Structures are given as structure tokens and as C-alpha cells.
Amino acid sequence: MPERPYIYYDFTVSICSTCLKRVDAKIVFEDEKVFMLKHCPQHGREKVLIATDIAYYKNCRNYAKRSEMPLKFNTPTHYGCPYDCGLCQDHEQHSCLTVVEVTDRCNLSCPTCYAMSSPSYGRHRTLEEIEQMLDTVVANEGKPDVVQISGGEPTVHPQFFEILDIAKSKPIKHLMLNTNGIRIAKDEKFVERLATYAPDFEIYLQFDSFKKEALEQLRGEDLREVRSKAIEHLNKYNLSTTLVITLQKGLNTDEIGDIIRYALKQRCVRGVTFQPTQEAGRLENYNSSTDRYTLTEVRSAILEQTDIFNANDLLPVPCNPDALVMGYALKLGDEVFPLTRMINPDDLLDNSKNTIVYEQDEKLKGHLLNMFSTGNSVDSVREDLKSIMCCLPDIDAPNLGYDNLFRIIIMQFIDAHNFDVRAIKKSCVHIVNKDMKIIPFETMNLFYRDDKRQYLEQLRTEIIV
Ligand code: SF4
């Protein structure tokens, strides 16, 4: 009998990348890769590469755990996912990280910008609006794990420090500032003042590349001097920093290992987050057919370009296993000890267990025990380790020195090409919109920004008809 050229693995619902209407989608394995096949009655067939590692893709399902819910939902489920955000009652994960966009404006006009920001785009939010947005997050989450002050470029807001003061007055566990680093590079006094917001305050620093050409393609300017000056200032004040790398195939994907090695040498850097480009907003120097980069390609590149991590160190994050990979290491002077391999994956999925599988590494065990100001027992080490092995920086481990932790995150934001309703319901990085809805980052950029609203309403009307 004739055979299909692929193995049919799964079925889901996606959207057409042209008209954004829901379409059926098959997940198939072909040529050692995972593809999504979909068909729009109007725009025809699409075949999208979604993973280059079949074993890893299948293993992600083993990491699904019972969903953690917000304290309240903000919209009814009416039109069906993804047209009901949010969060609607059908969503399957609370906000592990909530982004608060305090301005649309920016001091750059990057060719790659999901928010379309520029020096003249949109407006600054008022302090009243921002406080209301923060209160919305608190109402949903109680004590939000991570809130990220973002934009646009938040440091151009004329009341920037008042915003931080308001945010710090809320019961937020960990506050982040998402910035391109220009003000940090140019104004040391500004950094000195930022440092007064520590602890539980972190800089989420756009970094991207060491190369002039890559920075110009992604950011429109050669920002090499800005990057190095920003790191110099952040090192001086030891202000916790995550380097954020937007990845575009062939542009900066050969630098992944170099960036990790550089990051490990910086006093202020607690980790690196790699984000393959999400096709959304302004995207000028990008070709969809050649420049897409998948989560599994990033993971393979980390394993190939460094000798620090092995396959057991880069695991799916149970909150949102399709979109997030994590790996932790202990940084002690020049020595780096990968930690993730010590976790028993079953324990991550069962909140009642707290056991960690130790390798027979007495040296590492000694280091861990020495790091505790209290407890000093293997059990307390296990408990603290488990609490950091959560989605994004859940740093609820008071005895563990955050200075010594180094975190690798791969975060792949779904776009119209690889959109999967099964996976989007687990999205745990959300944006609080100015209409006080909490919207998954991915669907926000596809449907809920101001310039998309009219089309969303049209789609909704067609569903009702
Ligand atoms: S992504 Fe989540 S919040 Fe949005 S419609 Fe789907 S289930 Fe609801």
C-alpha cells in the first residue's frame, strides 16, 4: 500500500498565518523533524517546522503537571481560544511573569520590535493607569511571582522612579526592569539609584550579540559600546542582571556559546534568556522562510557550543513545557556546577515531594551545604533547590545565594506560524493591558494590540455569524 512520507503523531488547532482564522493542524514527524501541517480554505496549505528533535518534543508532554490557576479570571469563554483573552476561564496557567508596559515610547526604533515602539509612537501611561495595572496583577495573583516593568523603553518615562516606588509598594516577589540599557550605559548615577531597589530587583537587559552587523540588523544601531558600558556599571553595583538574546537564524546563532561564557564571567549576570524571534510587530530584516529558529535548535546549539551543560541540564519547564526550557548552574568563582541534572523529573511534577537526586559529587554537595545560613542539612538544600527549579526566577529560596546562581532559559513565543491552541493555553508570560485584561504575551502581539483590535472584532463577528 502507498504510505504517507511522515508519521502522524497528533492533531491540534492552529491559525492561518495570513488571516489568523482557526484551522485544523496535524503534527507529523518527517526527516527526523517535527512539522505542523495546516490548511486554510482561503490561503491554502502551510507546512511549518516546529522542532528539530523528535525525542525532546515528545518528552515535553511528560513534564505537564496540574495547572496552577490565578485567583480570578478576567473574561468569559465565549468565542473560543485564542479570541477570548483574558485571562479567560479556559486558560490553563496563572501568570508566572506579568509584563507591565508603562510606555509605548522608546529611545530606539529597532527593526525587530514586537511592540512597534519608537521615540514618537503612542504615549506614556499615567501613574494612575500604571498603579491600576499593578493592582490588577495583584488581584489576579495575590503575591505575583515576577512583574516586569517594560515598554517601549521604560527608562524614558518621565516618572520612571515613581513607577518603581509604586511597584515596590505592592506585594510582588520579584521585580524586573526590561531595558535596552542605553540609560544604564550613559548615566552611572541612574544605576546607583536603581541599585537601591535590590534585593528582589533585576535588570532584564537587551544584549543580542557582540557583532556590529547583527546589532544593526536587530536594533538599527551599533550598540556594542552601550552593551559593554552597561555591563560595566551593573557589575560595579552588582545589580542582578539577565542578558536577553533575540535569536535570528544565521545572524547571531553562532554566538550562543560565546555569550554564555561571557555571561558567566560577569559579576552581575545571573543568567541568559534566549528568545527566537517571534514574528510580530515590526520585523524589517527577517525572512520567514530562512530566519525562523526553533526552541530545539537553541537547545542543541547550547549543547554543541558549550561544554558546561549536558542534555539532562536543559529541561522543559512544567508550567509551560512547549515554550520554556530551563537549566541552572551554581557559579562559584571560576567553577560552574550544573544543577538541573540533580533533579528527579518526577519530583518536579508532584508538589508533595521534595527529594532531589544527588549525583555522587561530594564537592558540590559540600559547596551547597556551605551556602546555607540556616538549616545546614541535606534536606534544606533539597527544598531550596526544588523551589528555584520553577518557571522563571521563582527565587523563593531565602537561604540560597542568588549571586551564585546562573540560569539559562530558552523562551519560544508562539506566533501565527507555529500557533498551537493546546500549547497557548499553558502560556504563563502575560501582559496586563491598559484595559486591565491579562493577556498571554503571544496572543497580545497577534490580536490584542491597538492596531489589531479592529480585525479581532471582525474575526469574532464571523464566529458568531
Ligand atoms: S489563550 Fe488563554 S486566555 Fe486567551 S482565549 Fe485561549 S485560553 Fe483564553
Residues whose N, C-alpha, C, O or C-beta is under 5 A from the ligand:
A	BS01	SF4	G80 C81 P82 Y83 D84 C85 G86 L87 C88 D90 H91 I424 K425 P440
